[in-house]
Amino acid sequence: MSVNDPNELQAALHEQRDYLLRYAMLQLRDPHLADDVVQETLLAALEGKARFDERSALRTWLVGILKHKILDLRRKQARITELSGEDDESDPLENISSESFDDTGHWVSPPQTWANPTQTFENQKFWEMFEFCSERMPLASARAFMMREFMDMSTEEICKELSITTTNCWVVLHRARLALRECLELHWFGKKEA
């Protein structure tokens, strides 16, 4: 792909739009906001095509731009709306830890071996199920998880962005990972029969 050929660049950007939209939806959970940040990302890519030096894949470059657009949107939302301070963690996942581990801290039911992780991650249906499971997490858990795992934000950055303590962040991330694991095992990989 040549960034100097406008038609070729536009076609390549169009091919990445659905992926970027799914990524934004997982983080924002609002189709209108997700569409807006993706549009801003694609516009920024067109305007900044000279900065794309093709050392990375186009998708990687676009996701980097998208991450910044999402962070900008979050900061703007935080300035506009006053955080209530309420913890929306009244989640049904409270007992996952006690149900998943015995008194010694060992798994009650160890995670099963997933057949071929590389192939699974490339599978479109997997990402649809991942999105399904993410949408069932409490909003604060899903946000913290996406910030950490997809946006590569540090614990300090997540704490600042969500106005939570470091300890609370670790708990939220732990619960999010357990919930995601349980949901994916149930709905995607299928529980092993004993």
C-alpha positions as CSV (number, residue, x, y, z in Angstrom):
1,M,0.0,0.0,0.0
2,S,1.3,3.4,-0.9
3,V,0.3,6.4,1.3
4,N,1.0,8.6,-1.7
5,D,-1.8,7.1,-3.7
6,P,-5.0,8.6,-2.3
7,N,-7.3,5.9,-3.7
8,E,-5.2,3.1,-2.4
9,L,-5.0,4.8,1.1
10,Q,-8.7,5.4,1.2
11,A,-9.4,1.7,0.3
12,A,-7.0,0.5,2.9
13,L,-8.6,2.7,5.6
14,H,-12.0,1.5,4.5
15,E,-10.9,-2.1,5.1
16,Q,-9.9,-1.3,8.6
17,R,-13.0,0.6,9.6
18,D,-15.0,-2.4,10.9
19,Y,-12.1,-3.5,13.0
20,L,-11.7,-0.1,14.5
21,L,-15.4,0.2,15.1
22,R,-15.5,-3.0,17.1
23,Y,-12.5,-1.9,19.1
24,A,-14.1,1.4,19.9
25,M,-17.4,-0.3,20.8
26,L,-15.7,-2.6,23.3
27,Q,-14.3,0.5,25.0
28,L,-17.1,3.0,24.7
29,R,-20.3,0.8,24.5
30,D,-22.0,3.5,22.6
31,P,-22.4,3.1,18.8
32,H,-22.6,6.8,18.2
33,L,-19.5,7.7,20.2
34,A,-17.7,4.7,18.7
35,D,-18.5,5.8,15.2
36,D,-17.5,9.4,16.0
37,V,-14.0,8.4,17.3
38,V,-13.5,6.0,14.4
39,Q,-14.4,8.8,11.9
40,E,-12.0,11.1,13.7
41,T,-9.3,8.4,13.6
42,L,-9.7,7.9,9.9
43,L,-9.7,11.7,9.3
44,A,-6.5,12.0,11.4
45,A,-4.9,9.2,9.4
46,L,-5.7,10.9,6.1
47,E,-4.4,14.2,7.4
48,G,-1.3,12.7,8.9
49,K,-0.5,10.2,6.2
50,A,3.0,11.7,5.9
51,R,3.7,10.5,9.5
52,F,3.0,6.9,8.6
53,D,6.4,5.5,7.7
54,E,5.2,1.9,7.1
55,R,7.5,0.5,9.8
56,S,4.4,-0.9,11.5
57,A,1.2,-2.3,10.0
58,L,-1.5,0.1,9.0
59,R,-3.9,-1.4,11.6
60,T,-1.3,-0.9,14.4
61,W,-0.9,2.7,13.4
62,L,-4.6,3.3,13.2
63,V,-5.2,1.6,16.6
64,G,-2.6,3.9,18.1
65,I,-4.5,6.9,16.8
66,L,-7.8,5.4,18.0
67,K,-6.5,4.9,21.5
68,H,-5.6,8.6,21.7
69,K,-9.0,9.6,20.4
70,I,-10.8,7.4,23.0
71,L,-8.6,8.8,25.8
72,D,-9.3,12.4,24.6
73,L,-13.1,11.6,24.6
74,R,-12.9,10.1,28.1
75,R,-11.0,13.2,29.4
76,K,-13.6,15.5,27.7
77,Q,-16.5,13.4,29.3
78,A,-14.8,13.6,32.7
79,R,-14.5,17.4,32.5
80,I,-18.2,17.7,31.4
81,T,-19.8,15.4,33.8
82,E,-19.1,15.4,37.5
83,L,-18.2,11.9,38.7
84,S,-20.8,10.8,41.3
85,G,-18.3,8.9,43.3
86,E,-20.6,5.9,43.4
87,D,-19.1,2.6,42.7
88,D,-21.1,0.9,39.9
89,E,-19.5,-2.4,41.0
90,S,-22.7,-3.8,42.4
91,D,-21.9,-6.7,40.2
92,P,-23.0,-10.3,40.3
93,L,-19.3,-11.3,40.0
94,E,-18.7,-10.7,43.7
95,N,-18.6,-14.4,44.5
96,I,-16.5,-15.5,41.5
97,S,-13.3,-15.6,43.5
98,S,-14.7,-17.8,46.2
99,E,-16.4,-20.0,43.7
100,S,-13.3,-20.3,41.5
101,F,-10.6,-21.0,44.2
102,D,-10.5,-23.3,47.2
103,D,-9.3,-22.2,50.7
104,T,-5.7,-22.8,49.7
105,G,-5.9,-20.5,46.7
106,H,-5.9,-23.3,44.1
107,W,-8.3,-23.5,41.2
108,V,-11.5,-25.5,42.0
109,S,-11.8,-26.0,38.3
110,P,-8.5,-25.2,36.5
111,P,-8.7,-23.3,33.2
112,Q,-8.9,-25.7,30.4
113,T,-6.4,-25.9,27.6
114,W,-7.6,-23.9,24.7
115,A,-7.0,-25.7,21.4
116,N,-5.3,-23.2,19.1
117,P,-5.1,-19.7,20.6
118,T,-3.6,-18.1,17.4
119,Q,-6.4,-19.4,15.2
120,T,-9.0,-18.5,17.8
121,F,-7.9,-14.9,18.1
122,E,-8.1,-14.6,14.3
123,N,-11.6,-16.0,14.3
124,Q,-14.2,-13.3,13.8
125,K,-16.8,-15.2,15.9
126,F,-14.4,-15.3,18.8
127,W,-14.3,-11.5,18.8
128,E,-18.0,-11.3,18.7
129,M,-18.2,-13.5,21.7
130,F,-15.5,-11.5,23.4
131,E,-17.6,-8.4,22.8
132,F,-20.7,-10.2,24.2
133,C,-18.8,-11.2,27.3
134,S,-17.3,-7.7,27.7
135,E,-20.7,-6.1,27.5
136,R,-21.9,-8.3,30.4
137,M,-19.2,-7.0,32.7
138,P,-19.9,-4.0,34.9
139,L,-19.0,-0.8,33.1
140,A,-16.1,0.1,35.5
141,S,-14.6,-3.4,35.1
142,A,-14.9,-3.4,31.3
143,R,-13.3,0.1,31.1
144,A,-10.4,-0.8,33.4
145,F,-9.8,-4.1,31.5
146,M,-9.8,-2.4,28.1
147,M,-7.6,0.4,29.3
148,R,-5.1,-2.1,30.6
149,E,-5.2,-4.9,28.0
150,F,-6.0,-3.0,24.8
151,M,-4.8,0.5,25.4
152,D,-1.7,-0.6,27.4
153,M,-2.3,2.0,30.1
154,S,-0.4,1.7,33.3
155,T,-2.2,1.1,36.7
156,E,-1.5,4.7,37.6
157,E,-3.0,6.0,34.4
158,I,-6.1,3.8,34.9
159,C,-6.5,5.0,38.5
160,K,-6.3,8.6,37.5
161,E,-8.7,8.2,34.6
162,L,-11.3,6.3,36.7
163,S,-10.6,8.1,40.0
164,I,-10.0,4.9,41.9
165,T,-7.2,3.6,44.1
166,T,-4.4,1.3,43.0
167,T,-5.8,-1.5,45.2
168,N,-9.3,-1.0,43.8
169,C,-7.9,-1.1,40.3
170,W,-6.2,-4.4,40.9
171,V,-9.4,-5.9,42.3
172,V,-11.5,-4.5,39.4
173,L,-9.0,-6.0,36.9
174,H,-8.9,-9.3,38.7
175,R,-12.7,-9.6,38.7
176,A,-12.9,-8.5,35.0
177,R,-10.4,-11.2,34.0
178,L,-12.2,-13.9,36.0
179,A,-15.6,-12.9,34.6
180,L,-14.2,-12.8,31.0
181,R,-12.6,-16.3,31.5
182,E,-15.8,-17.7,32.9
183,C,-18.0,-16.2,30.1
184,L,-15.6,-17.3,27.3
185,E,-15.3,-20.9,28.7
186,L,-19.1,-21.1,29.0
187,H,-20.1,-19.5,25.7
188,W,-17.1,-20.0,23.4
189,F,-14.8,-22.8,24.5
190,G,-17.4,-24.9,26.3
191,K,-16.8,-26.3,29.8
192,K,-15.0,-29.6,30.0
193,E,-17.3,-32.4,30.9
194,A,-16.0,-34.3,34.0
